[in-house]
């Protein structure tokens, strides 16, 4: 089950990147 355990134990910035679309060449890139 997903939780924030790893994120809460990190002292730095936590960032993630995910492609939104059918593939990395077919859709825009979304970063949060």
mmCIF file of the N, C-alpha and C atoms, coordinates in Angstrom:
data_MODEL
# 
_entry.id   MODEL 
# 
loop_
_atom_site.group_PDB 
_atom_site.id 
_atom_site.type_symbol 
_atom_site.label_atom_id 
_atom_site.label_alt_id 
_atom_site.label_comp_id 
_atom_site.label_asym_id 
_atom_site.label_entity_id 
_atom_site.label_seq_id 
_atom_site.pdbx_PDB_ins_code 
_atom_site.Cartn_x 
_atom_site.Cartn_y 
_atom_site.Cartn_z 
_atom_site.occupancy 
_atom_site.B_iso_or_equiv 
_atom_site.pdbx_formal_charge 
_atom_site.auth_seq_id 
_atom_site.auth_comp_id 
_atom_site.auth_asym_id 
_atom_site.auth_atom_id 
_atom_site.pdbx_PDB_model_num 
ATOM 1  N N  . UNK A 1 1  ? 0.840  -1.172 0.000   1.00 0.00 ? 1  UNK A N  1 
ATOM 2  C CA . UNK A 1 1  ? 0.000  0.000  0.000   1.00 0.00 ? 1  UNK A CA 1 
ATOM 3  C C  . UNK A 1 1  ? 0.892  1.244  0.000   1.00 0.00 ? 1  UNK A C  1 
ATOM 4  N N  . UNK A 1 2  ? 0.658  2.202  -0.889  1.00 0.00 ? 2  UNK A N  1 
ATOM 5  C CA . UNK A 1 2  ? 1.472  3.411  -0.938  1.00 0.00 ? 2  UNK A CA 1 
ATOM 6  C C  . UNK A 1 2  ? 1.334  4.251  0.338   1.00 0.00 ? 2  UNK A C  1 
ATOM 7  N N  . UNK A 1 3  ? 2.465  4.803  0.779   1.00 0.00 ? 3  UNK A N  1 
ATOM 8  C CA . UNK A 1 3  ? 2.439  5.725  1.914   1.00 0.00 ? 3  UNK A CA 1 
ATOM 9  C C  . UNK A 1 3  ? 3.567  6.735  1.756   1.00 0.00 ? 3  UNK A C  1 
ATOM 10 N N  . UNK A 1 4  ? 3.679  7.670  2.672   1.00 0.00 ? 4  UNK A N  1 
ATOM 11 C CA . UNK A 1 4  ? 4.688  8.723  2.587   1.00 0.00 ? 4  UNK A CA 1 
ATOM 12 C C  . UNK A 1 4  ? 5.888  8.462  3.487   1.00 0.00 ? 4  UNK A C  1 
ATOM 13 N N  . UNK A 1 5  ? 6.136  7.207  3.860   1.00 0.00 ? 5  UNK A N  1 
ATOM 14 C CA . UNK A 1 5  ? 7.231  6.895  4.782   1.00 0.00 ? 5  UNK A CA 1 
ATOM 15 C C  . UNK A 1 5  ? 8.583  7.353  4.227   1.00 0.00 ? 5  UNK A C  1 
ATOM 16 N N  . UNK A 1 6  ? 8.902  6.992  3.001   1.00 0.00 ? 6  UNK A N  1 
ATOM 17 C CA . UNK A 1 6  ? 10.200 7.358  2.418   1.00 0.00 ? 6  UNK A CA 1 
ATOM 18 C C  . UNK A 1 6  ? 10.307 8.870  2.265   1.00 0.00 ? 6  UNK A C  1 
ATOM 19 N N  . UNK A 1 7  ? 9.237  9.510  1.809   1.00 0.00 ? 7  UNK A N  1 
ATOM 20 C CA . UNK A 1 7  ? 9.264  10.957 1.630   1.00 0.00 ? 7  UNK A CA 1 
ATOM 21 C C  . UNK A 1 7  ? 9.458  11.690 2.954   1.00 0.00 ? 7  UNK A C  1 
ATOM 22 N N  . UNK A 1 8  ? 8.856  11.195 4.024   1.00 0.00 ? 8  UNK A N  1 
ATOM 23 C CA . UNK A 1 8  ? 8.964  11.858 5.322   1.00 0.00 ? 8  UNK A CA 1 
ATOM 24 C C  . UNK A 1 8  ? 10.346 11.664 5.949   1.00 0.00 ? 8  UNK A C  1 
ATOM 25 N N  . UNK A 1 9  ? 11.070 10.590 5.598   1.00 0.00 ? 9  UNK A N  1 
ATOM 26 C CA . UNK A 1 9  ? 12.391 10.353 6.171   1.00 0.00 ? 9  UNK A CA 1 
ATOM 27 C C  . UNK A 1 9  ? 13.492 11.090 5.415   1.00 0.00 ? 9  UNK A C  1 
ATOM 28 N N  . UNK A 1 10 ? 13.214 11.617 4.237   1.00 0.00 ? 10 UNK A N  1 
ATOM 29 C CA . UNK A 1 10 ? 14.210 12.365 3.465   1.00 0.00 ? 10 UNK A CA 1 
ATOM 30 C C  . UNK A 1 10 ? 14.314 13.788 3.999   1.00 0.00 ? 10 UNK A C  1 
ATOM 31 N N  . UNK A 1 11 ? 15.535 14.310 4.045   1.00 0.00 ? 11 UNK A N  1 
ATOM 32 C CA . UNK A 1 11 ? 15.718 15.674 4.537   1.00 0.00 ? 11 UNK A CA 1 
ATOM 33 C C  . UNK A 1 11 ? 15.747 16.696 3.406   1.00 0.00 ? 11 UNK A C  1 
ATOM 34 N N  . UNK A 1 12 ? 15.839 16.231 2.162   1.00 0.00 ? 12 UNK A N  1 
ATOM 35 C CA . UNK A 1 12 ? 15.909 17.150 1.026   1.00 0.00 ? 12 UNK A CA 1 
ATOM 36 C C  . UNK A 1 12 ? 14.580 17.270 0.304   1.00 0.00 ? 12 UNK A C  1 
ATOM 37 N N  . UNK A 1 13 ? 14.660 17.757 -0.906  1.00 0.00 ? 13 UNK A N  1 
ATOM 38 C CA . UNK A 1 13 ? 13.479 17.943 -1.745  1.00 0.00 ? 13 UNK A CA 1 
ATOM 39 C C  . UNK A 1 13 ? 13.138 16.625 -2.423  1.00 0.00 ? 13 UNK A C  1 
ATOM 40 N N  . UNK A 1 14 ? 11.856 16.279 -2.435  1.00 0.00 ? 14 UNK A N  1 
ATOM 41 C CA . UNK A 1 14 ? 11.387 15.077 -3.118  1.00 0.00 ? 14 UNK A CA 1 
ATOM 42 C C  . UNK A 1 14 ? 10.619 15.525 -4.349  1.00 0.00 ? 14 UNK A C  1 
ATOM 43 N N  . UNK A 1 15 ? 11.006 15.021 -5.518  1.00 0.00 ? 15 UNK A N  1 
ATOM 44 C CA . UNK A 1 15 ? 10.352 15.414 -6.771  1.00 0.00 ? 15 UNK A CA 1 
ATOM 45 C C  . UNK A 1 15 ? 10.088 14.173 -7.605  1.00 0.00 ? 15 UNK A C  1 
ATOM 46 N N  . UNK A 1 16 ? 9.080  14.260 -8.432  1.00 0.00 ? 16 UNK A N  1 
ATOM 47 C CA . UNK A 1 16 ? 8.749  13.156 -9.321  1.00 0.00 ? 16 UNK A CA 1 
ATOM 48 C C  . UNK A 1 16 ? 8.414  13.669 -10.710 1.00 0.00 ? 16 UNK A C  1 
ATOM 49 N N  . UNK A 1 17 ? 8.652  12.829 -11.721 1.00 0.00 ? 17 UNK A N  1 
ATOM 50 C CA . UNK A 1 17 ? 8.352  13.183 -13.107 1.00 0.00 ? 17 UNK A CA 1 
ATOM 51 C C  . UNK A 1 17 ? 7.553  12.044 -13.711 1.00 0.00 ? 17 UNK A C  1 
ATOM 52 N N  . UNK A 1 18 ? 6.532  12.394 -14.462 1.00 0.00 ? 18 UNK A N  1 
ATOM 53 C CA . UNK A 1 18 ? 5.702  11.380 -15.103 1.00 0.00 ? 18 UNK A CA 1 
ATOM 54 C C  . UNK A 1 18 ? 5.282  11.898 -16.464 1.00 0.00 ? 18 UNK A C  1 
ATOM 55 N N  . UNK A 1 19 ? 5.284  11.024 -17.465 1.00 0.00 ? 19 UNK A N  1 
ATOM 56 C CA . UNK A 1 19 ? 4.810  11.438 -18.778 1.00 0.00 ? 19 UNK A CA 1 
ATOM 57 C C  . UNK A 1 19 ? 3.304  11.256 -18.829 1.00 0.00 ? 19 UNK A C  1 
ATOM 58 N N  . UNK A 1 20 ? 2.621  12.210 -19.416 1.00 0.00 ? 20 UNK A N  1 
ATOM 59 C CA . UNK A 1 20 ? 1.165  12.154 -19.512 1.00 0.00 ? 20 UNK A CA 1 
ATOM 60 C C  . UNK A 1 20 ? 0.785  11.981 -20.975 1.00 0.00 ? 20 UNK A C  1 
ATOM 61 N N  . UNK A 1 21 ? 0.352  10.807 -21.327 1.00 0.00 ? 21 UNK A N  1 
ATOM 62 C CA . UNK A 1 21 ? -0.006 10.540 -22.714 1.00 0.00 ? 21 UNK A CA 1 
ATOM 63 C C  . UNK A 1 21 ? 0.206  9.080  -23.053 1.00 0.00 ? 21 UNK A C  1 
ATOM 64 N N  . UNK A 1 22 ? 0.242  8.773  -24.339 1.00 0.00 ? 22 UNK A N  1 
ATOM 65 C CA . UNK A 1 22 ? 0.407  7.387  -24.781 1.00 0.00 ? 22 UNK A CA 1 
ATOM 66 C C  . UNK A 1 22 ? 1.849  6.929  -24.727 1.00 0.00 ? 22 UNK A C  1 
ATOM 67 N N  . UNK A 1 23 ? 2.775  7.833  -24.665 1.00 0.00 ? 23 UNK A N  1 
ATOM 68 C CA . UNK A 1 23 ? 4.184  7.480  -24.608 1.00 0.00 ? 23 UNK A CA 1 
ATOM 69 C C  . UNK A 1 23 ? 5.019  8.731  -24.458 1.00 0.00 ? 23 UNK A C  1 
ATOM 70 N N  . UNK A 1 24 ? 6.317  8.589  -24.157 1.00 0.00 ? 24 UNK A N  1 
ATOM 71 C CA . UNK A 1 24 ? 7.148  9.762  -23.928 1.00 0.00 ? 24 UNK A CA 1 
ATOM 72 C C  . UNK A 1 24 ? 7.281  10.662 -25.157 1.00 0.00 ? 24 UNK A C  1 
ATOM 73 N N  . UNK A 1 25 ? 7.111  10.104 -26.360 1.00 0.00 ? 25 UNK A N  1 
ATOM 74 C CA . UNK A 1 25 ? 7.220  10.915 -27.574 1.00 0.00 ? 25 UNK A CA 1 
ATOM 75 C C  . UNK A 1 25 ? 5.858  11.407 -28.047 1.00 0.00 ? 25 UNK A C  1 
ATOM 76 N N  . UNK A 1 26 ? 4.766  10.870 -27.503 1.00 0.00 ? 26 UNK A N  1 
ATOM 77 C CA . UNK A 1 26 ? 3.427  11.211 -27.991 1.00 0.00 ? 26 UNK A CA 1 
ATOM 78 C C  . UNK A 1 26 ? 2.694  12.210 -27.109 1.00 0.00 ? 26 UNK A C  1 
ATOM 79 N N  . UNK A 1 27 ? 3.177  12.455 -25.892 1.00 0.00 ? 27 UNK A N  1 
ATOM 80 C CA . UNK A 1 27 ? 2.432  13.333 -24.991 1.00 0.00 ? 27 UNK A CA 1 
ATOM 81 C C  . UNK A 1 27 ? 3.330  14.315 -24.272 1.00 0.00 ? 27 UNK A C  1 
ATOM 82 N N  . UNK A 1 28 ? 2.740  15.292 -23.609 1.00 0.00 ? 28 UNK A N  1 
ATOM 83 C CA . UNK A 1 28 ? 3.526  16.280 -22.862 1.00 0.00 ? 28 UNK A CA 1 
ATOM 84 C C  . UNK A 1 28 ? 4.118  15.685 -21.583 1.00 0.00 ? 28 UNK A C  1 
ATOM 85 N N  . UNK A 1 29 ? 5.161  16.306 -21.076 1.00 0.00 ? 29 UNK A N  1 
ATOM 86 C CA . UNK A 1 29 ? 5.812  15.881 -19.834 1.00 0.00 ? 29 UNK A CA 1 
ATOM 87 C C  . UNK A 1 29 ? 5.245  16.707 -18.679 1.00 0.00 ? 29 UNK A C  1 
ATOM 88 N N  . UNK A 1 30 ? 4.924  16.036 -17.573 1.00 0.00 ? 30 UNK A N  1 
ATOM 89 C CA . UNK A 1 30 ? 4.370  16.707 -16.398 1.00 0.00 ? 30 UNK A CA 1 
ATOM 90 C C  . UNK A 1 30 ? 5.307  16.461 -15.228 1.00 0.00 ? 30 UNK A C  1 
ATOM 91 N N  . UNK A 1 31 ? 5.707  17.524 -14.534 1.00 0.00 ? 31 UNK A N  1 
ATOM 92 C CA . UNK A 1 31 ? 6.567  17.409 -13.357 1.00 0.00 ? 31 UNK A CA 1 
ATOM 93 C C  . UNK A 1 31 ? 5.879  18.065 -12.175 1.00 0.00 ? 31 UNK A C  1 
ATOM 94 N N  . UNK A 1 32 ? 6.004  17.429 -11.014 1.00 0.00 ? 32 UNK A N  1 
ATOM 95 C CA . UNK A 1 32 ? 5.394  17.985 -9.797  1.00 0.00 ? 32 UNK A CA 1 
ATOM 96 C C  . UNK A 1 32 ? 6.432  18.049 -8.695  1.00 0.00 ? 32 UNK A C  1 
# 
